[in-house]
Structures are given as C-alpha cells and as structure tokens.
Amino acid sequence: MYKSIIVGTGPSGLTAAIYLARANLNPLVIEGPEPGGQLTTTTEVENFPGFPLGIMGPELMENMRKQAERFGAQFRSGWVNNADLSARPFKLHLEGGEILETESVIISTGASAKYIGIPGERDNVGRGVSTCATCDGFFFRGKKIIVVGGGDSAMEEANFLTRFASEVKLVHRREELRASKIMQERARENNKVTWGLNLTPLEVVAGDKGVTGLKVQNNATGQEEVLDTDGIFVAIGHTPNTGFLAGQLETDEIGYIKVKPGTTETNIPGVFACGDVQDHKYRQAITAAGSGCMAALDCEKYLEGSMVHDWSQSL
C-alpha cells in the first residue's frame, strides 16, 4: 500500500510529487493519457518564472518529472478508470484491472479544453491554434486573430487579445451571444473587436508556417468563405477531468472539485485536489504549480495526523 498516490501530472501533479518525495513519502504518480499535461502541447512558455528566455513546454515538464524522480517519486503510465473513496485505504482501479491501495490521494487530472471538432484544428495546436489567450497572446503582436465562441470566456479572451493583436474577430455560430450583457458590452465597445456572427466554423486552413485562415459557412446564405487570420483562439469552455471519480467528491455546477478555502482539502479527508481540476479561473502553469505545493504540504500534514478537518465550516 502507498502512503500517497498522485493522479495526473502537469505542473500541479509534478510539483506535488517533488514536495512529497522530498518529505520521504515516495509518492506514486499515475501519469494518465497525456503525461505532462497541456503544457506538452505548448511550444514555448515565456511566463514561467526563472526562464528569462522562455522554455519549451515539453522540456519544462520533463525537467519537473526528473526533479521529482531524483527525490524518489515513482511514475507509472496508464490511467485510473475509477476510484473508491468511500473507505480507507482508498482504492484506485487502473486500466487492465489492477487495484492500488493508498492512504491518501492527490487529484491533479486537470481540465481539458473543448475543441470545435473541425479538420485542421488539433493538427495546428501550437501552430496558430490555441485555447489560452493569456498563455499565447503575446506571440500574436500586431497580427489578426479569430476568437471562436459566444460566452463570457470568449468575450474576455477577445478583449484581452486586443492588447496584442491588430484585430480580433469574434466568430460565433449563432446570431445571439450566450455571454452576459456586461461582457458583450465591453467587447462591443472595443474598437479592435469585429464580429462574425451566424457563422459556423468548418475547417482550420494552414500552410507550412501555421494557420492562415478559418473556413466558415454563413448560416443565413449557406455560402462558404475563408476568413484570413494568423491565429485562432478556441474559447468554448473547459471540461474538468473528473469522470473517474463518479461523483464521490463535491464539485461546483460545472464539475470542478470544491476545496476548503485556503487549502486543497476536498470533502473527503485524505483526498486533495490541485491544479486546473479545481481552478476554473486562473488556469496558469504557475498557479497550478503553487496549488500542487499546497496539496503536498496538506497531504503531508494529514499523514502526520495533524490536519484538522472541519469541512462543515468551509463551503
């Protein structure tokens, strides 16, 4: 039986692994289907402290993994199909039928960006297609950008991207937007934002150097055209990766795990959550890493028997 198992990697899971390993707790890390998390699909990371010239996303994740291994963390490929958190020791069921038992669990499975599901989209992630304006907006200084979406996140990302882009066109498949009135007003008052409503995205068009356009269909006329652009930001939401938990942990209405304010403790003592799986606001590598540190320290205190559980006064 393990003292602690970390489910998922990325900056949060790997930071938790570093801290638990340095505390001689020898955590096991289940890497999941995307070892290293979303940063492994990012070409260059320029906003992670300590790298003045930037660092490639996969390299940053590999360095963090090696650091955790250096202190004794164990890594295992595969993913958890389901978990039994109803009694201790907790039981994690892996693909293939193996069951692992552990005294504590740290959930760092992240949240997956929703994609449109059109040809050329996934192939050009990191080549002009992005799901994170704050991560990649800097790379589009003076360029034309398309933001796909009609909710608050799309309005927010469009406004943010006007700091860098020469023009931001909002493309939405309906005439009416889902965004709140105040968010719509902010976008409409921004003279760098143009509108492409009632347009259905059909295909991401790209050349040797990356994205060059977005093929759309006008829903009113049925006509197709290619909108010229240097980048496409997909802003149609995220889905927290919590399906394997089968509703055992308390979540918000979207599905993000709730944690006790100021900690990473969930409603089940001994189970902690860090990174994007419990954070739908910031979703940055540095904030994920910080919460991973918190989860490891909370977990260590729990295993020492010194954590005071008072969930009733939290949420």
C-alpha positions in Angstrom: 0.0 0.0 0.0 1.2 3.5 -0.8 1.2 6.5 1.5 0.1 8.8 -1.3 -0.8 8.4 -5.0 -0.9 11.4 -7.3 -3.4 11.0 -10.2 -2.3 13.2 -13.1 0.8 15.2 -13.9 1.2 18.7 -15.3 2.7 21.5 -13.2 0.4 20.7 -10.2 0.9 17.0 -10.0 4.7 17.1 -10.7 5.2 19.9 -8.1 3.2 17.8 -5.6 5.4 14.8 -6.4 8.6 16.9 -5.8 7.4 18.0 -2.4 6.1 14.6 -1.2 9.3 12.9 -2.5 11.5 15.4 -0.6 9.4 14.5 2.5 10.5 10.9 2.0 6.9 9.8 1.3 7.8 8.1 -2.0 4.6 9.0 -3.9 3.4 7.1 -6.9 2.4 9.3 -9.9 -0.2 7.9 -12.3 0.7 9.8 -15.5 -2.6 9.4 -17.4 -3.2 9.6 -21.1 -1.3 12.9 -21.6 1.9 12.7 -19.4 2.9 16.2 -18.5 -0.5 17.7 -19.1 -1.5 20.5 -21.5 2.0 22.1 -21.5 3.3 19.2 -23.5 1.3 20.7 -26.4 2.7 24.2 -25.9 5.6 25.2 -28.0 7.2 28.0 -25.8 6.4 29.1 -22.3 7.6 32.6 -21.6 5.8 33.4 -18.4 7.1 30.7 -16.0 9.4 32.4 -13.5 13.1 31.5 -13.8 13.4 31.3 -17.5 14.2 34.7 -18.9 14.5 33.4 -22.5 11.5 31.1 -22.2 11.4 27.3 -22.3 9.6 24.8 -24.4 6.6 23.3 -22.7 7.6 19.7 -23.0 11.1 20.5 -21.7 9.7 22.2 -18.7 7.5 19.2 -17.9 10.4 16.8 -18.4 12.6 18.8 -16.1 10.0 18.8 -13.4 9.5 15.0 -13.8 13.2 14.4 -13.5 13.4 16.6 -10.4 10.6 14.5 -8.7 12.3 11.3 -9.7 15.6 12.5 -8.2 13.9 12.7 -4.8 12.3 9.3 -5.0 8.9 9.8 -6.8 7.7 6.8 -8.8 6.0 7.2 -12.1 3.6 4.8 -13.8 2.0 5.1 -17.3 -1.7 4.5 -17.7 -4.8 6.0 -16.1 -7.4 5.4 -13.4 -10.7 4.1 -14.7 -12.5 4.6 -11.4 -11.8 5.2 -7.7 -13.4 4.0 -4.5 -13.0 6.8 -1.9 -15.7 5.5 0.4 -13.3 3.9 2.9 -9.7 3.7 3.8 -7.4 2.6 2.3 -8.6 4.3 -0.9 -8.7 2.1 -3.9 -7.8 3.2 -7.4 -8.8 0.9 -10.3 -6.4 1.1 -13.2 -6.9 0.1 -16.8 -6.3 -3.6 -17.1 -8.0 -4.4 -13.8 -5.2 -3.7 -11.3 -6.2 -2.1 -8.0 -3.9 0.1 -6.0 -4.4 1.0 -2.3 -3.3 4.2 -0.7 -3.6 6.2 2.5 -4.1 9.5 0.6 -4.8 10.7 -2.9 -4.0 13.9 -4.7 -6.2 14.6 -7.8 -4.3 16.7 -10.4 -6.1 15.5 -13.5 -6.6 19.0 -14.9 -9.3 20.2 -17.3 -9.5 19.6 -21.0 -10.2 22.5 -23.3 -13.2 21.9 -25.5 -12.4 21.9 -29.2 -14.7 22.7 -32.1 -14.0 19.3 -33.7 -13.2 20.5 -37.3 -10.5 19.4 -39.7 -7.1 21.0 -39.1 -7.9 22.1 -35.6 -5.9 19.6 -33.5 -3.2 19.4 -36.1 -2.4 23.0 -35.7 -2.4 23.4 -31.9 0.8 25.3 -31.2 0.9 26.4 -34.9 -1.7 29.2 -34.6 -4.5 27.3 -32.8 -4.7 27.9 -29.0 -7.1 27.6 -26.2 -5.4 30.0 -23.8 -5.2 33.8 -24.5 -3.0 34.6 -21.5 -0.6 31.8 -22.4 -0.2 32.6 -26.1 -1.5 36.1 -26.8 2.0 37.6 -26.7 3.0 35.7 -29.8 0.4 37.5 -31.9 1.6 41.1 -31.6 0.3 43.2 -34.5 -1.4 40.2 -36.1 -5.0 39.3 -36.9 -6.8 36.8 -34.6 -10.1 35.0 -34.6 -11.7 34.0 -31.3 -14.4 31.3 -31.6 -17.1 31.3 -29.0 -20.1 33.2 -27.8 -19.9 33.0 -24.0 -18.2 35.1 -21.3 -14.9 33.4 -21.7 -14.9 34.3 -25.5 -15.6 38.0 -24.7 -13.0 38.1 -22.1 -10.3 36.5 -24.3 -11.2 38.7 -27.2 -10.8 41.8 -25.1 -7.5 40.5 -23.6 -6.1 39.7 -27.0 -6.7 43.3 -28.3 -3.6 44.2 -26.2 -1.5 42.4 -28.7 -3.4 41.9 -32.0 -4.2 44.5 -34.6 -7.7 43.0 -35.0 -9.7 40.4 -33.1 -12.7 38.9 -34.9 -15.3 37.1 -32.8 -16.8 34.1 -34.6 -20.0 32.5 -33.3 -22.4 30.1 -34.9 -25.5 31.9 -33.8 -26.7 35.5 -34.2 -27.3 35.7 -30.4 -24.5 35.5 -27.9 -24.6 33.5 -24.7 -22.3 35.9 -22.9 -23.7 38.2 -20.1 -24.8 41.6 -21.1 -21.9 43.4 -19.4 -19.3 41.2 -21.1 -21.0 41.7 -24.5 -21.0 45.5 -24.0 -17.3 45.5 -23.1 -16.4 43.6 -26.3 -18.7 45.8 -28.5 -17.1 49.0 -27.1 -13.6 47.7 -28.0 -12.8 49.2 -31.5 -10.4 46.4 -32.2 -13.1 43.7 -31.9 -15.0 42.9 -35.1 -17.9 40.4 -35.4 -18.6 37.3 -37.4 -21.9 36.1 -36.1 -24.1 33.4 -37.5 -21.0 31.7 -39.0 -20.2 28.0 -38.5 -16.5 27.1 -38.5 -15.8 24.3 -41.0 -12.0 23.9 -41.2 -8.8 25.4 -40.0 -6.7 26.4 -43.0 -2.9 26.2 -42.6 0.3 26.4 -44.6 3.9 25.4 -43.9 4.3 28.1 -41.3 1.0 27.6 -39.5 -2.6 28.9 -39.5 -3.6 31.2 -42.4 -7.4 31.2 -42.2 -10.7 29.8 -40.9 -13.2 28.3 -43.3 -16.7 29.2 -42.3 -20.3 28.8 -43.5 -22.8 31.6 -43.4 -25.8 30.1 -41.8 -28.2 32.6 -43.4 -27.0 32.1 -47.0 -25.2 28.8 -46.9 -22.2 30.4 -48.6 -18.7 29.4 -47.5 -15.7 31.6 -47.2 -12.2 31.6 -45.7 -11.5 34.3 -43.1 -7.8 35.3 -43.2 -6.2 35.1 -39.8 -2.8 34.5 -38.2 -4.3 32.7 -35.2 -7.4 31.0 -33.9 -8.3 31.0 -30.2 -11.0 28.5 -29.3 -12.9 29.8 -26.3 -15.9 27.4 -25.9 -15.1 26.2 -22.4 -13.2 23.5 -20.5 -14.3 20.2 -19.0 -12.7 19.1 -15.7 -11.3 15.6 -15.9 -13.3 14.1 -13.0 -15.4 11.4 -14.7 -13.4 8.6 -13.0 -14.5 9.9 -9.6 -18.2 9.1 -10.3 -19.5 12.0 -8.2 -17.7 11.0 -5.0 -16.2 14.4 -4.4 -18.2 17.6 -4.1 -18.0 19.8 -7.2 -19.4 23.0 -8.5 -22.1 23.1 -11.1 -19.6 22.8 -13.9 -17.8 19.8 -12.4 -14.7 21.4 -10.8 -13.7 19.9 -7.5 -14.5 22.1 -4.5 -11.8 22.5 -1.9 -11.8 24.0 1.5 -10.9 27.7 1.2 -7.2 28.3 1.8 -6.4 24.6 1.4 -6.5 21.8 -1.2 -8.7 19.5 1.0 -11.8 18.1 -0.5 -14.9 16.9 1.3 -13.3 13.6 1.9 -10.4 13.7 4.4 -7.2 12.4 2.8 -8.2 13.4 -0.7 -6.8 16.6 -2.1 -7.2 18.4 -5.4 -4.8 20.8 -7.1 -4.3 22.5 -10.5 -6.9 23.1 -13.1 -9.2 20.3 -11.9 -10.2 22.7 -9.1 -9.4 26.0 -10.7 -11.6 27.4 -13.5 -10.4 31.0 -13.1 -6.6 31.2 -13.4 -5.6 28.0 -15.3 -1.9 29.0 -15.4 1.2 26.8 -15.0 2.5 28.9 -12.1 -0.8 28.8 -10.2 -1.1 25.1 -10.8 2.4 24.5 -9.5 1.6 26.6 -6.4 -1.5 24.6 -5.7 0.5 21.4 -6.2 2.9 22.6 -3.5 -0.1 23.3 -1.2 -1.6 19.8 -1.9 1.7 18.1 -1.0 2.0 20.1 2.3 -1.7 19.5 3.2 -1.2 15.8 2.4 1.9 15.5 4.5 0.2 17.1 7.5 -2.8 14.8 7.0 -0.5 11.7 7.0 1.2 13.0 10.1 -2.3 13.2 11.8 -2.1 17.0 12.4 -4.6 18.2 9.9 -7.8 19.5 11.5 -10.8 18.5 9.4 -13.7 21.0 9.7 -15.5 20.7 6.4 -18.7 21.9 7.8 -17.4 25.5 8.2 -15.9 25.7 4.7 -18.2 25.7 1.7 
